[in-house]
Amino acid sequence: MLPDTVKIAFETRNQPALLIGDGQTKLNVAPGERIVTQKADYTIQIHGKSFLQTLRNKFHWGG
């Protein structure tokens, strides 16, 4: 786990890249583009459950 304040970034250099989120969403990234992700100020609900609860159920995490 990372602290809530961490930002993850990557930047393409000489070749294009393909960013895939959650195995479904695909984004073409051109050379020189920079992608930054960080914790949102909100949580999402999936089928009436929080995203974290969905992960706990899928991966059999305690808590």
N, CA, C and O atoms as a GROMACS GRO file, in nm:
protein
  252
    1MET      N    1   0.084  -0.118   0.000
    1MET     CA    2   0.000   0.000   0.000
    1MET      C    3   0.088   0.124   0.000
    1MET      O    4   0.196   0.126   0.060
    2LEU      N    5   0.040   0.224  -0.068
    2LEU     CA    6   0.110   0.352  -0.073
    2LEU      C    7   0.035   0.456   0.009
    2LEU      O    8  -0.086   0.446   0.025
    3PRO      N    9   0.106   0.555   0.060
    3PRO     CA   10   0.037   0.663   0.132
    3PRO      C   11  -0.060   0.736   0.039
    3PRO      O   12  -0.042   0.737  -0.083
    4ASP      N   13  -0.164   0.797   0.097
    4ASP     CA   14  -0.265   0.868   0.018
    4ASP      C   15  -0.208   0.983  -0.064
    4ASP      O   16  -0.269   1.024  -0.163
    5THR      N   17  -0.093   1.036  -0.026
    5THR     CA   18  -0.036   1.153  -0.092
    5THR      C   19   0.051   1.120  -0.212
    5THR      O   20   0.098   1.211  -0.281
    6VAL      N   21   0.074   0.992  -0.239
    6VAL     CA   22   0.164   0.952  -0.349
    6VAL      C   23   0.098   0.977  -0.484
    6VAL      O   24  -0.020   0.949  -0.504
    7LYS      N   25   0.178   1.030  -0.577
    7LYS     CA   26   0.137   1.042  -0.716
    7LYS      C   27   0.226   0.949  -0.797
    7LYS      O   28   0.347   0.943  -0.774
    8ILE      N   29   0.168   0.877  -0.891
    8ILE     CA   30   0.244   0.788  -0.979
    8ILE      C   31   0.243   0.849  -1.118
    8ILE      O   32   0.137   0.884  -1.170
    9ALA      N   33   0.360   0.862  -1.176
    9ALA     CA   34   0.371   0.926  -1.307
    9ALA      C   35   0.463   0.846  -1.398
    9ALA      O   36   0.557   0.782  -1.353
   10PHE      N   37   0.433   0.851  -1.527
   10PHE     CA   38   0.527   0.799  -1.625
   10PHE      C   39   0.520   0.887  -1.748
   10PHE      O   40   0.418   0.949  -1.777
   11GLU      N   41   0.630   0.890  -1.818
   11GLU     CA   42   0.641   0.973  -1.938
   11GLU      C   43   0.704   0.891  -2.048
   11GLU      O   44   0.805   0.824  -2.026
   12THR      N   45   0.644   0.895  -2.166
   12THR     CA   46   0.703   0.824  -2.279
   12THR      C   47   0.818   0.905  -2.334
   12THR      O   48   0.819   1.028  -2.322
   13ARG      N   49   0.915   0.840  -2.391
   13ARG     CA   50   1.032   0.911  -2.444
   13ARG      C   51   1.032   0.910  -2.597
   13ARG      O   52   0.993   1.008  -2.660
   14ASN      N   53   1.077   0.799  -2.655
   14ASN     CA   54   1.098   0.794  -2.800
   14ASN      C   55   0.992   0.716  -2.875
   14ASN      O   56   0.983   0.727  -2.998
   15GLN      N   57   0.911   0.639  -2.804
   15GLN     CA   58   0.812   0.556  -2.871
   15GLN      C   59   0.676   0.574  -2.805
   15GLN      O   60   0.668   0.606  -2.686
   16PRO      N   61   0.570   0.553  -2.881
   16PRO     CA   62   0.438   0.558  -2.819
   16PRO      C   63   0.419   0.441  -2.722
   16PRO      O   64   0.491   0.341  -2.729
   17ALA      N   65   0.323   0.456  -2.633
   17ALA     CA   66   0.294   0.351  -2.535
   17ALA      C   67   0.144   0.328  -2.530
   17ALA      O   68   0.066   0.410  -2.580
   18LEU      N   69   0.105   0.218  -2.471
   18LEU     CA   70  -0.036   0.187  -2.452
   18LEU      C   71  -0.059   0.169  -2.303
   18LEU      O   72  -0.001   0.079  -2.242
   19LEU      N   73  -0.141   0.253  -2.245
   19LEU     CA   74  -0.176   0.245  -2.103
   19LEU      C   75  -0.308   0.170  -2.092
   19LEU      O   76  -0.407   0.208  -2.154
   20ILE      N   77  -0.309   0.064  -2.011
   20ILE     CA   78  -0.430  -0.016  -1.994
   20ILE      C   79  -0.470  -0.010  -1.847
   20ILE      O   80  -0.392  -0.047  -1.759
   21GLY      N   81  -0.592   0.036  -1.821
   21GLY     CA   82  -0.643   0.046  -1.685
   21GLY      C   83  -0.742  -0.064  -1.655
   21GLY      O   84  -0.841  -0.081  -1.727
   22ASP      N   85  -0.716  -0.138  -1.551
   22ASP     CA   86  -0.805  -0.244  -1.505
   22ASP      C   87  -0.830  -0.350  -1.612
   22ASP      O   88  -0.934  -0.416  -1.612
   23GLY      N   89  -0.736  -0.364  -1.704
   23GLY     CA   90  -0.747  -0.467  -1.808
   23GLY      C   91  -0.851  -0.436  -1.914
   23GLY      O   92  -0.876  -0.520  -2.001
   24GLN      N   93  -0.911  -0.318  -1.910
   24GLN     CA   94  -1.018  -0.286  -2.004
   24GLN      C   95  -0.996  -0.154  -2.076
   24GLN      O   96  -0.996  -0.149  -2.199
   25THR      N   97  -0.979  -0.047  -2.002
   25THR     CA   98  -0.965   0.085  -2.062
   25THR      C   99  -0.826   0.101  -2.122
   25THR      O  100  -0.726   0.080  -2.054
   26LYS      N  101  -0.821   0.138  -2.250
   26LYS     CA  102  -0.693   0.154  -2.318
   26LYS      C  103  -0.675   0.299  -2.361
   26LYS      O  104  -0.770   0.363  -2.407
   27LEU      N  105  -0.554   0.349  -2.345
   27LEU     CA  106  -0.522   0.487  -2.383
   27LEU      C  107  -0.389   0.488  -2.456
   27LEU      O  108  -0.288   0.444  -2.402
   28ASN      N  109  -0.389   0.538  -2.580
   28ASN     CA  110  -0.265   0.553  -2.654
   28ASN      C  111  -0.192   0.676  -2.600
   28ASN      O  112  -0.252   0.782  -2.586
   29VAL      N  113  -0.064   0.661  -2.572
   29VAL     CA  114   0.017   0.770  -2.517
   29VAL      C  115   0.127   0.801  -2.618
   29VAL      O  116   0.209   0.716  -2.650
   30ALA      N  117   0.127   0.924  -2.666
   30ALA     CA  118   0.224   0.966  -2.767
   30ALA      C  119   0.359   0.997  -2.702
   30ALA      O  120   0.365   1.028  -2.583
   31PRO      N  121   0.469   0.988  -2.779
   31PRO     CA  122   0.601   1.022  -2.726
   31PRO      C  123   0.598   1.163  -2.666
   31PRO      O  124   0.546   1.256  -2.727
   32GLY      N  125   0.656   1.177  -2.548
   32GLY     CA  126   0.661   1.307  -2.480
   32GLY      C  127   0.544   1.334  -2.388
   32GLY      O  128   0.549   1.428  -2.309
   33GLU      N  129   0.438   1.255  -2.397
   33GLU     CA  130   0.323   1.276  -2.307
   33GLU      C  131   0.355   1.220  -2.169
   33GLU      O  132   0.430   1.124  -2.155
   34ARG      N  133   0.295   1.281  -2.068
   34ARG     CA  134   0.316   1.239  -1.929
   34ARG      C  135   0.181   1.206  -1.869
   34ARG      O  136   0.085   1.282  -1.884
   35ILE      N  137   0.173   1.093  -1.800
   35ILE     CA  138   0.051   1.047  -1.734
   35ILE      C  139   0.076   1.049  -1.583
   35ILE      O  140   0.175   0.994  -1.535
   36VAL      N  141  -0.015   1.111  -1.508
   36VAL     CA  142  -0.004   1.117  -1.362
   36VAL      C  143  -0.135   1.067  -1.302
   36VAL      O  144  -0.243   1.104  -1.348
   37THR      N  145  -0.125   0.983  -1.201
   37THR     CA  146  -0.244   0.936  -1.130
   37THR      C  147  -0.224   0.955  -0.981
   37THR      O  148  -0.113   0.947  -0.930
   38GLN      N  149  -0.333   0.981  -0.913
   38GLN     CA  150  -0.328   1.000  -0.768
   38GLN      C  151  -0.462   0.963  -0.707
   38GLN      O  152  -0.559   0.941  -0.779
   39LYS      N  153  -0.467   0.956  -0.577
   39LYS     CA  154  -0.590   0.921  -0.507
   39LYS      C  155  -0.696   1.029  -0.530
   39LYS      O  156  -0.667   1.149  -0.524
   40ALA      N  157  -0.816   0.985  -0.558
   40ALA     CA  158  -0.928   1.078  -0.576
   40ALA      C  159  -0.979   1.125  -0.440
   40ALA      O  160  -0.951   1.063  -0.338
   41ASP      N  161  -1.054   1.232  -0.442
   41ASP     CA  162  -1.115   1.286  -0.319
   41ASP      C  163  -1.246   1.217  -0.286
   41ASP      O  164  -1.315   1.258  -0.192
   42TYR      N  165  -1.281   1.113  -0.361
   42TYR     CA  166  -1.408   1.046  -0.340
   42TYR      C  167  -1.391   0.896  -0.366
   42TYR      O  168  -1.291   0.854  -0.423
   43THR      N  169  -1.488   0.817  -0.325
   43THR     CA  170  -1.488   0.674  -0.356
   43THR      C  171  -1.604   0.646  -0.450
   43THR      O  172  -1.703   0.720  -0.454
   44ILE      N  173  -1.592   0.539  -0.526
   44ILE     CA  174  -1.698   0.503  -0.619
   44ILE      C  175  -1.777   0.386  -0.564
   44ILE      O  176  -1.727   0.308  -0.482
   45GLN      N  177  -1.899   0.374  -0.607
   45GLN     CA  178  -1.985   0.264  -0.565
   45GLN      C  179  -2.006   0.170  -0.684
   45GLN      O  180  -2.042   0.214  -0.793
   46ILE      N  181  -1.983   0.041  -0.662
   46ILE     CA  182  -2.004  -0.059  -0.766
   46ILE      C  183  -2.109  -0.155  -0.713
   46ILE      O  184  -2.086  -0.226  -0.615
   47HIS      N  185  -2.224  -0.157  -0.778
   47HIS     CA  186  -2.332  -0.247  -0.738
   47HIS      C  187  -2.364  -0.233  -0.589
   47HIS      O  188  -2.384  -0.333  -0.520
   48GLY      N  189  -2.370  -0.109  -0.542
   48GLY     CA  190  -2.407  -0.084  -0.404
   48GLY      C  191  -2.296  -0.104  -0.302
   48GLY      O  192  -2.319  -0.087  -0.182
   49LYS      N  193  -2.176  -0.140  -0.347
   49LYS     CA  194  -2.063  -0.160  -0.256
   49LYS      C  195  -1.952  -0.062  -0.293
   49LYS      O  196  -1.944  -0.018  -0.408
   50SER      N  197  -1.868  -0.030  -0.197
   50SER     CA  198  -1.754   0.055  -0.228
   50SER      C  199  -1.652  -0.024  -0.309
   50SER      O  200  -1.652  -0.147  -0.308
   51PHE      N  201  -1.567   0.046  -0.380
   51PHE     CA  202  -1.462  -0.019  -0.459
   51PHE      C  203  -1.374  -0.104  -0.369
   51PHE      O  204  -1.339  -0.217  -0.406
   52LEU      N  205  -1.339  -0.053  -0.251
   52LEU     CA  206  -1.254  -0.129  -0.160
   52LEU      C  207  -1.324  -0.256  -0.114
   52LEU      O  208  -1.261  -0.361  -0.104
   53GLN      N  209  -1.453  -0.248  -0.085
   53GLN     CA  210  -1.528  -0.367  -0.043
   53GLN      C  211  -1.531  -0.470  -0.156
   53GLN      O  212  -1.521  -0.590  -0.131
   54THR      N  213  -1.547  -0.423  -0.280
   54THR     CA  214  -1.545  -0.514  -0.395
   54THR      C  215  -1.410  -0.585  -0.404
   54THR      O  216  -1.406  -0.705  -0.430
   55LEU      N  217  -1.299  -0.512  -0.384
   55LEU     CA  218  -1.167  -0.574  -0.386
   55LEU      C  219  -1.153  -0.676  -0.273
   55LEU      O  220  -1.100  -0.785  -0.292
   56ARG      N  221  -1.201  -0.638  -0.155
   56ARG     CA  222  -1.194  -0.732  -0.042
   56ARG      C  223  -1.266  -0.862  -0.074
   56ARG      O  224  -1.216  -0.971  -0.044
   57ASN      N  225  -1.382  -0.850  -0.134
   57ASN     CA  226  -1.459  -0.970  -0.169
   57ASN      C  227  -1.389  -1.052  -0.277
   57ASN      O  228  -1.381  -1.174  -0.266
   58LYS      N  229  -1.340  -0.986  -0.381
   58LYS     CA  230  -1.275  -1.057  -0.492
   58LYS      C  231  -1.149  -1.130  -0.447
   58LYS      O  232  -1.125  -1.245  -0.486
   59PHE      N  233  -1.070  -1.063  -0.366
   59PHE     CA  234  -0.940  -1.118  -0.329
   59PHE      C  235  -0.938  -1.179  -0.189
   59PHE      O  236  -0.832  -1.216  -0.138
   60HIS      N  237  -1.056  -1.190  -0.129
   60HIS     CA  238  -1.070  -1.254   0.003
   60HIS      C  239  -0.981  -1.188   0.108
   60HIS      O  240  -0.920  -1.255   0.191
   61TRP      N  241  -0.976  -1.053   0.102
   61TRP     CA  242  -0.900  -0.978   0.201
   61TRP      C  243  -0.982  -0.962   0.328
   61TRP      O  244  -1.105  -0.952   0.322
   62GLY      N  245  -0.916  -0.960   0.441
   62GLY     CA  246  -0.986  -0.935   0.568
   62GLY      C  247  -1.013  -0.787   0.584
   62GLY      O  248  -0.966  -0.706   0.504
   63GLY      N  249  -1.087  -0.751   0.687
   63GLY     CA  250  -1.108  -0.610   0.716
   63GLY      C  251  -1.246  -0.573   0.698
   63GLY      O  252  -1.282  -0.458   0.718
   0.00000   0.00000   0.00000
